[in-house]
Amino acid sequence: MPRAGDGSCVGRKGLAILKSKLETSPSSSPSSSSPKLKCPKVPKRLREKVKGAKDYYAPKLISLGPYYHGESRLAEGEELKLKLAKDYIQNYCKEIVDAFYDKISSIITELKDYYDEMSTKKYDDDEFTVMMVVDG
């Protein structure tokens, strides 16, 4: 059983359950007949034409990913994400955080492609990697 600070992220039983679920889950790999999955923005026609639509899709406390990252109204949520990420890493994944960061960093261009290009342009690769690690 994992204990806080032992460096393991998941107990062995939990890891076996996770692997079993992943093996039986349908693949999300894009095929020639299906487009690449993305994290799209709300369509412009809805953002501009539907009165009050932002109330339904805009985050109120915490943003995940680049779309609302850095907005001053979400500053408390950003602080909370950092605190939670720090606590989780220190208690469960301290030994693997470097490897995790390196893995995310190695595929950062691909990860950026999942988002609207205009929303990722303002972040260099290091900033975007940090965002993905903290938000993940």
KOLLOVO-19250 format. One line per 4 residues: for each residue x, y, z of N, C-alpha, C. Coordinates in nm, 2 decimals. Layout:
BEGIN
X,Y,Z,X,Y,Z,X,Y,Z  ...
***
This chain:
BEGIN
0.08,-0.12,0.00,0.00,0.00,0.00,0.09,0.12,0.00  0.06,0.22,-0.09,0.15,0.34,-0.09,0.12,0.43,0.03  0.23,0.49,0.07,0.22,0.58,0.18,0.27,0.72,0.14  0.22,0.82,0.20,0.26,0.96,0.17,0.41,0.96,0.17
0.47,1.01,0.06,0.62,1.03,0.06,0.70,0.92,0.01  0.63,0.80,-0.02,0.71,0.69,-0.06,0.74,0.69,-0.21  0.69,0.79,-0.28,0.73,0.80,-0.43,0.63,0.72,-0.52  0.54,0.64,-0.47,0.45,0.57,-0.56,0.33,0.65,-0.58
0.28,0.65,-0.70,0.16,0.73,-0.73,0.03,0.65,-0.71  0.04,0.52,-0.73,-0.08,0.43,-0.72,-0.04,0.30,-0.66  -0.13,0.25,-0.57,-0.11,0.12,-0.52,-0.11,0.01,-0.63  -0.04,-0.10,-0.60,-0.04,-0.21,-0.70,-0.17,-0.25,-0.75
-0.27,-0.27,-0.65,-0.40,-0.31,-0.69,-0.47,-0.21,-0.78  -0.45,-0.08,-0.74,-0.51,0.02,-0.83,-0.45,0.03,-0.96  -0.31,0.00,-0.97,-0.25,0.00,-1.10,-0.30,-0.11,-1.18  -0.32,-0.23,-1.13,-0.38,-0.34,-1.20,-0.52,-0.31,-1.25
-0.60,-0.24,-1.17,-0.73,-0.20,-1.22,-0.72,-0.10,-1.33  -0.63,-0.01,-1.32,-0.62,0.09,-1.42,-0.57,0.03,-1.55  -0.48,-0.06,-1.55,-0.43,-0.13,-1.67,-0.54,-0.21,-1.73  -0.62,-0.28,-1.65,-0.73,-0.36,-1.70,-0.83,-0.27,-1.78
-0.86,-0.15,-1.72,-0.96,-0.06,-1.78,-0.90,0.00,-1.91  -0.78,0.03,-1.91,-0.71,0.08,-2.03,-0.71,-0.02,-2.14  -0.69,-0.15,-2.11,-0.68,-0.25,-2.21,-0.82,-0.27,-2.27  -0.92,-0.26,-2.20,-1.06,-0.29,-2.25,-1.13,-0.17,-2.30
-1.07,-0.05,-2.28,-1.12,0.07,-2.34,-1.09,0.09,-2.49  -1.19,0.14,-2.56,-1.16,0.16,-2.71,-1.05,0.26,-2.73  -0.97,0.24,-2.83,-0.86,0.32,-2.86,-0.91,0.46,-2.90  -0.83,0.56,-2.86,-0.86,0.70,-2.91,-0.77,0.74,-3.02
-0.69,0.64,-3.07,-0.59,0.67,-3.17,-0.67,0.71,-3.30  -0.64,0.82,-3.36,-0.71,0.86,-3.48,-0.69,0.76,-3.59  -0.79,0.73,-3.66,-0.78,0.64,-3.78,-0.81,0.73,-3.90  -0.80,0.67,-4.01,-0.82,0.74,-4.14,-0.97,0.79,-4.14
-1.06,0.73,-4.07,-1.20,0.76,-4.08,-1.24,0.86,-3.96  -1.16,0.87,-3.86,-1.19,0.96,-3.75,-1.09,1.07,-3.73  -1.14,1.20,-3.71,-1.05,1.31,-3.69,-0.97,1.30,-3.56  -0.86,1.37,-3.54,-0.79,1.37,-3.42,-0.87,1.44,-3.31
-0.87,1.38,-3.19,-0.95,1.45,-3.09,-0.88,1.58,-3.05  -0.96,1.67,-3.01,-0.91,1.80,-2.97,-0.98,1.85,-2.84  -0.93,1.96,-2.79,-1.00,2.03,-2.68,-1.04,2.16,-2.74  -1.16,2.16,-2.81,-1.20,2.28,-2.88,-1.25,2.39,-2.79
-1.25,2.51,-2.85,-1.31,2.62,-2.78,-1.46,2.61,-2.81  -1.54,2.68,-2.73,-1.68,2.69,-2.77,-1.69,2.76,-2.90  -1.77,2.71,-2.99,-1.78,2.77,-3.13,-1.81,2.92,-3.12  -1.74,2.99,-3.21,-1.75,3.14,-3.21,-1.90,3.18,-3.23
-1.98,3.11,-3.31,-2.12,3.15,-3.33,-2.20,3.14,-3.20  -2.16,3.05,-3.11,-2.23,3.04,-2.98,-2.17,3.15,-2.88  -2.04,3.17,-2.89,-1.98,3.27,-2.80,-2.03,3.41,-2.83  -2.06,3.44,-2.95,-2.10,3.58,-2.99,-2.25,3.60,-3.00
-2.32,3.50,-3.04,-2.46,3.52,-3.07,-2.56,3.48,-2.96  -2.52,3.39,-2.87,-2.61,3.35,-2.76,-2.59,3.43,-2.64  -2.69,3.51,-2.61,-2.68,3.60,-2.49,-2.66,3.52,-2.36  -2.56,3.55,-2.28,-2.54,3.49,-2.16,-2.48,3.35,-2.17
-2.43,3.31,-2.29,-2.38,3.18,-2.31,-2.25,3.16,-2.22  -2.17,3.26,-2.20,-2.05,3.25,-2.13,-2.07,3.20,-1.99  -2.19,3.23,-1.93,-2.22,3.18,-1.80,-2.22,3.03,-1.79  -2.23,2.96,-1.90,-2.24,2.82,-1.91,-2.11,2.75,-1.94
-2.02,2.82,-2.00,-1.89,2.75,-2.03,-1.77,2.81,-1.97  -1.77,2.94,-1.93,-1.65,3.00,-1.88,-1.63,2.95,-1.73  -1.51,2.92,-1.70,-1.48,2.88,-1.56,-1.51,2.99,-1.46  -1.55,2.95,-1.34,-1.58,3.04,-1.24,-1.47,3.05,-1.13
-1.39,2.94,-1.11,-1.29,2.94,-1.01,-1.15,2.89,-1.07  -1.15,2.78,-1.14,-1.03,2.72,-1.19,-1.04,2.70,-1.34  -0.93,2.73,-1.41,-0.92,2.70,-1.55,-0.83,2.59,-1.57  -0.85,2.50,-1.67,-0.76,2.39,-1.71,-0.72,2.42,-1.85
-0.59,2.42,-1.88,-0.55,2.45,-2.01,-0.54,2.60,-2.04  -0.51,2.63,-2.17,-0.47,2.77,-2.20,-0.59,2.86,-2.22  -0.71,2.82,-2.24,-0.82,2.91,-2.28,-0.84,3.02,-2.19  -0.84,3.00,-2.06,-0.87,3.11,-1.96,-0.75,3.13,-1.87
-0.64,3.06,-1.89,-0.52,3.06,-1.81,-0.47,3.21,-1.79  -0.44,3.25,-1.67,-0.39,3.38,-1.65,-0.49,3.49,-1.63  -0.62,3.46,-1.64,-0.72,3.57,-1.62,-0.72,3.60,-1.47  -0.72,3.73,-1.44,-0.71,3.78,-1.31,-0.82,3.73,-1.22
-0.94,3.71,-1.27,-1.06,3.67,-1.19,-1.04,3.52,-1.15  -0.94,3.45,-1.21,-0.92,3.31,-1.17,-0.79,3.29,-1.09  -0.73,3.40,-1.04,-0.61,3.40,-0.97,-0.61,3.31,-0.85  -0.72,3.31,-0.77,-0.73,3.23,-0.65,-0.73,3.08,-0.69
-0.79,3.05,-0.80,-0.79,2.91,-0.85,-0.65,2.87,-0.89  -0.58,2.96,-0.95,-0.44,2.93,-1.00,-0.36,2.90,-0.88  -0.37,2.97,-0.77,-0.30,2.95,-0.65,-0.33,2.81,-0.59  -0.46,2.78,-0.59,-0.51,2.65,-0.54,-0.45,2.54,-0.62
-0.45,2.55,-0.75,-0.39,2.44,-0.84,-0.25,2.42,-0.80  -0.17,2.53,-0.78,-0.03,2.52,-0.75,-0.01,2.45,-0.61  -0.09,2.49,-0.52,-0.08,2.42,-0.38,-0.12,2.28,-0.39  -0.22,2.24,-0.46,-0.26,2.10,-0.48,-0.16,2.02,-0.55
-0.10,2.08,-0.66,0.00,2.01,-0.73,0.13,1.99,-0.65  0.17,2.09,-0.57,0.28,2.08,-0.48,0.26,1.97,-0.38  0.14,1.97,-0.31,0.11,1.87,-0.21,0.11,1.73,-0.27  0.05,1.71,-0.39,0.04,1.58,-0.45,0.18,1.53,-0.49
0.26,1.61,-0.55,0.40,1.57,-0.59,0.48,1.54,-0.46  0.48,1.62,-0.36,0.56,1.60,-0.24,0.52,1.47,-0.17  0.39,1.44,-0.17,0.34,1.33,-0.10,0.34,1.20,-0.17  0.33,1.20,-0.31,0.31,1.08,-0.38,0.40,1.06,-0.50
0.45,1.16,-0.56,0.53,1.14,-0.68,0.66,1.22,-0.68  0.72,1.24,-0.57,0.84,1.33,-0.57,0.95,1.27,-0.66  0.97,1.14,-0.65,1.08,1.08,-0.73,1.06,1.08,-0.88  0.94,1.09,-0.92,0.91,1.08,-1.07,0.87,1.21,-1.14
0.87,1.32,-1.06,0.83,1.45,-1.12,0.92,1.49,-1.23  1.05,1.47,-1.22,1.14,1.51,-1.33,1.11,1.43,-1.45  1.09,1.30,-1.44,1.06,1.22,-1.56,0.92,1.26,-1.62  0.83,1.29,-1.53,0.69,1.33,-1.58,0.70,1.46,-1.66
0.78,1.56,-1.60,0.80,1.69,-1.67,0.87,1.67,-1.80  0.97,1.58,-1.80,1.05,1.56,-1.93,0.96,1.49,-2.03  0.87,1.40,-1.99,0.78,1.34,-2.09,0.68,1.44,-2.15  0.62,1.52,-2.07,0.53,1.62,-2.12,0.61,1.72,-2.21
0.73,1.76,-2.17,0.81,1.85,-2.24,0.84,1.79,-2.38  0.87,1.66,-2.39,0.91,1.60,-2.51,0.79,1.59,-2.61  0.67,1.61,-2.57,0.55,1.60,-2.66,0.48,1.73,-2.66  0.54,1.84,-2.62,0.47,1.96,-2.60,0.41,2.02,-2.73
0.48,2.00,-2.84,0.43,2.05,-2.97,0.30,1.98,-3.01  0.30,1.85,-2.98,0.18,1.77,-3.01,0.06,1.81,-2.92  0.10,1.83,-2.79,-0.01,1.88,-2.70,-0.07,2.01,-2.74  0.02,2.10,-2.78,-0.03,2.23,-2.82,-0.13,2.22,-2.94
-0.11,2.12,-3.02,-0.20,2.10,-3.14,-0.34,2.06,-3.10  -0.36,2.02,-2.97,-0.49,1.98,-2.93,-0.58,2.10,-2.90  -0.52,2.22,-2.89,-0.59,2.34,-2.86,-0.59,2.44,-2.98  -0.68,2.53,-2.97,-0.68,2.64,-3.07,-0.55,2.71,-3.07
-0.50,2.73,-3.20,-0.36,2.78,-3.21,-0.34,2.92,-3.15  -0.44,3.00,-3.16,-0.43,3.14,-3.10,-0.42,3.13,-2.95  -0.47,3.03,-2.88,-0.47,3.02,-2.74,-0.33,2.97,-2.69  -0.26,2.90,-2.77,-0.13,2.85,-2.73,-0.01,2.94,-2.78
-0.03,3.02,-2.87,0.07,3.11,-2.93,0.15,3.19,-2.82  0.07,3.24,-2.72,0.13,3.33,-2.62,0.22,3.26,-2.52  0.23,3.13,-2.52,0.31,3.05,-2.43,0.43,2.98,-2.50  0.55,3.00,-2.44,0.66,2.93,-2.50,0.65,2.78,-2.45
0.73,2.70,-2.50,0.72,2.55,-2.46,0.73,2.53,-2.31  0.82,2.60,-2.25,0.84,2.58,-2.10,0.72,2.62,-2.02  0.66,2.74,-2.06,0.54,2.78,-1.99,0.43,2.69,-2.01  0.41,2.64,-2.13,0.30,2.55,-2.16,0.32,2.41,-2.09
0.44,2.37,-2.08,0.47,2.24,-2.01,0.44,2.25,-1.86  0.48,2.36,-1.80,0.44,2.39,-1.66,0.29,2.39,-1.64  0.22,2.46,-1.73,0.07,2.46,-1.73,0.01,2.32,-1.74  0.06,2.24,-1.83,0.01,2.10,-1.84,0.04,2.02,-1.72
0.16,2.03,-1.66,0.19,1.95,-1.54,0.10,2.00,-1.43  0.09,2.12,-1.40,0.01,2.17,-1.29,-0.14,2.14,-1.31  -0.19,2.16,-1.43,-0.33,2.14,-1.45,-0.37,1.99,-1.46  -0.27,1.91,-1.49,-0.29,1.76,-1.50,-0.29,1.70,-1.36
***
